[in-house]
Amino acid sequence: MARRLREYPDIVLDLDVLGEPADFTRIFGRPEPLHIEVGSGKGTFLASQAQAQTDVNFLGIEWARKYYRYAVDRIGRWGLDNVRLVRADAADFITRFVPDSSVACYHIYYPDPWPKKRHHKRRFICPVNVEQLLRTLSLQGKIRIATDQAEYFEWMKEVFVEFVDRLKKVEFTPAAGAEGGEIIGTNYERKYIKENRDVFTLAFEKKE
Ligand SMILES: C[S@@+](CC[C@H](N)C(=O)[O-])C[C@H]1O[C@@H](n2cnc3c(N)ncnc32)[C@H](O)[C@@H]1O
């Protein structure tokens, strides 16, 4: 029988009482740098990274209820008090709730590729969303991206060409919480490693 997933009200954000924009120093109870993971899935990266970087506040945004609940249960069981989770559409959440110049790093790992042409408009990496990432990033804030999809990777690079004046390309370094052979250590990445799939990465830093 499947284990019953527990709810941990202290680590989830309630959109009805959050306030626009949200006050993340109040939410975390401390003013540490804020990292946001877009599409945090089952919370595998968040859990290991939050353990490795206790001086960072991590927020995971996940749309799918099933994965979100799994991540809440996992983060709660691990007792990680530097992680919060919200069930929301990431683009909408960032636009409405994330203050200007408040994010030190966005983590976007293995975003849904939407391979059919008629679905490309659903891709998270698009000019409107990159504008929001830029608005909310602090100076020298980072955007870190990984994908196993070559075609989506080419698409991303084209999107970012529009932002060369405001984003500097930097080296993509492995995540602090990654284990042997991993680049980041997400759930999907572990599957892709077993399947010997190529992984493509990008990292940018916000210029002045
Ligand atoms: C391919 S999975 C990758 C999950 C995780 N990053 C990993 O590597 O294991 C993509 C995740 O992004 C979530 N997602 C897709 N679009 C989203 C959106 N607009 N807002 C929030 N989450 C989204 C999906 O529900 C899914 O859990």
The ligand as a Gaussian input file, in Angstrom:
#p B3LYP/6-31G(d) Opt

LIG

0 1
 C       10.046000      17.095000     -16.681000
 S        9.561000      17.496000     -15.058000
 C       11.111000      17.866000     -14.232000
 C       10.945000      17.889000     -12.738000
 C       12.262000      18.167000     -11.968000
 N       12.789000      19.472000     -12.284000
 C       13.269000      17.093000     -12.268000
 O       14.223000      17.366000     -13.009000
 O       13.098000      15.976000     -11.755000
 C        8.899000      19.127000     -15.264000
 C        8.134000      19.586000     -14.015000
 O        7.734000      20.929000     -14.181000
 C        6.390000      21.067000     -13.740000
 N        5.847000      22.214000     -14.469000
 C        5.643000      22.298000     -15.807000
 N        5.165000      23.504000     -16.130000
 C        5.086000      24.197000     -14.949000
 C        4.670000      25.507000     -14.637000
 N        4.235000      26.348000     -15.583000
 N        4.717000      25.899000     -13.352000
 C        5.153000      25.059000     -12.386000
 N        5.554000      23.793000     -12.630000
 C        5.525000      23.370000     -13.904000
 C        5.751000      19.739000     -14.117000
 O        4.577000      19.503000     -13.381000
 C        6.866000      18.773000     -13.783000
 O        6.838000      18.372000     -12.428000

